[in-house]
């Protein structure tokens, strides 16, 4: 988690070239005590439903 505004801006600039937004909101609002799961899949469609159900059952509020 970025600890300064400059650090946050540098992270956004670095990641901007590596990630393509496909759909959904570009920003997700979350509280400090909420769990957000970052997920990158390759040939994982078969496991996606159980993956999402598992992390929501653990209390995750967002899966990105």
Secondary structure, DSSP 8 states (H G I E B T S, - for coil): --SSHHHHHHHHHHHHTT----SS-SS----TTSEEE----SS-HHHHHHHHHHHHHTTEEEE-
